[in-house]
Amino acid sequence: CRILFKIIGEIDYDGNRYIGAKRSYRAGEQVKLTYSYDETGTSIYFYRDDEKLNVTYDDQMRFVITFTMPEHDVKLHIDKVAFTAPVETEDPD
């Protein structure tokens, strides 16, 4: 009799809070996380380890991140980049 074990990996959320987050997932399991962020003037990028993740949005305009759990622990992190509107300058003419 062979017993097969599924590898369970943990996710380090880097101090961020995600809706629907669990501490660990089985390898091959679909991970779906929702992140709410209301600050305007900021671009947000999500990464799993060093890989940039694609995001979608739910009906409340929250970020939805999905990926398949690999056979190892992962770290999720967010880059928040503030942007400013272009500054108008006077034409020297």
C-alpha positions in Angstrom: 0.0 0.0 0.0 1.5 3.3 -1.1 0.5 6.5 0.7 0.9 9.7 -1.3 1.5 13.0 0.5 0.8 16.3 -1.1 3.4 18.9 -0.4 2.1 21.8 1.7 3.7 25.2 1.2 3.4 28.3 3.3 2.9 31.8 2.1 4.7 34.8 3.7 2.4 37.7 3.2 5.1 40.3 4.1 2.9 41.9 6.6 0.1 42.7 4.2 -3.6 41.6 4.8 -5.4 39.7 2.1 -9.1 38.7 2.2 -9.4 34.9 1.9 -5.8 34.3 2.9 -4.7 31.0 4.5 -1.3 30.3 6.0 -0.6 27.2 3.9 -1.9 25.6 0.6 -1.3 22.2 -1.0 0.9 22.1 -4.0 -1.2 22.5 -7.1 -4.0 24.2 -5.2 -5.5 27.4 -6.7 -4.8 30.4 -4.4 -7.2 33.3 -4.7 -6.6 36.4 -2.6 -8.3 39.8 -2.5 -6.5 43.0 -1.6 -8.3 46.2 -0.8 -6.5 49.5 -1.2 -8.2 52.9 -1.4 -5.4 55.3 -1.8 -5.4 57.2 -5.1 -2.3 58.3 -6.9 -0.5 55.0 -6.3 0.3 52.2 -8.7 0.3 48.8 -7.1 2.3 45.7 -8.3 2.1 42.2 -6.8 4.9 39.7 -6.8 5.2 36.1 -5.9 8.9 35.6 -5.0 10.4 37.7 -7.9 7.6 37.0 -10.4 5.2 39.8 -11.2 1.6 38.6 -10.9 -1.3 39.6 -13.1 -4.3 40.9 -11.2 -8.0 41.3 -11.9 -10.6 43.3 -10.0 -13.8 42.3 -8.3 -17.1 44.2 -8.4 -15.9 46.4 -5.5 -12.7 47.3 -7.4 -10.5 45.3 -5.1 -7.4 43.6 -6.5 -7.9 39.8 -7.0 -4.7 37.8 -7.2 -4.8 34.1 -8.3 -2.0 31.6 -8.9 -1.4 27.9 -8.5 0.6 27.0 -5.3 4.0 25.6 -6.3 5.8 22.8 -4.4 7.6 25.2 -2.1 7.0 28.1 0.3 6.5 31.5 -1.4 6.7 35.1 -0.4 4.1 37.6 -1.7 5.1 41.3 -1.7 3.6 44.5 -3.0 5.4 47.4 -4.6 3.4 50.7 -4.2 4.6 53.4 -6.5 3.3 56.9 -5.9 2.8 59.0 -9.1 2.3 62.6 -9.5 0.5 64.6 -12.2 2.7 66.4 -14.6 3.6 69.9 -13.5 2.8 72.7 -16.0 5.6 75.1 -16.7 5.4 78.5 -18.4 6.6 78.7 -21.9 9.7 81.0 -22.0 8.5 82.7 -25.2 
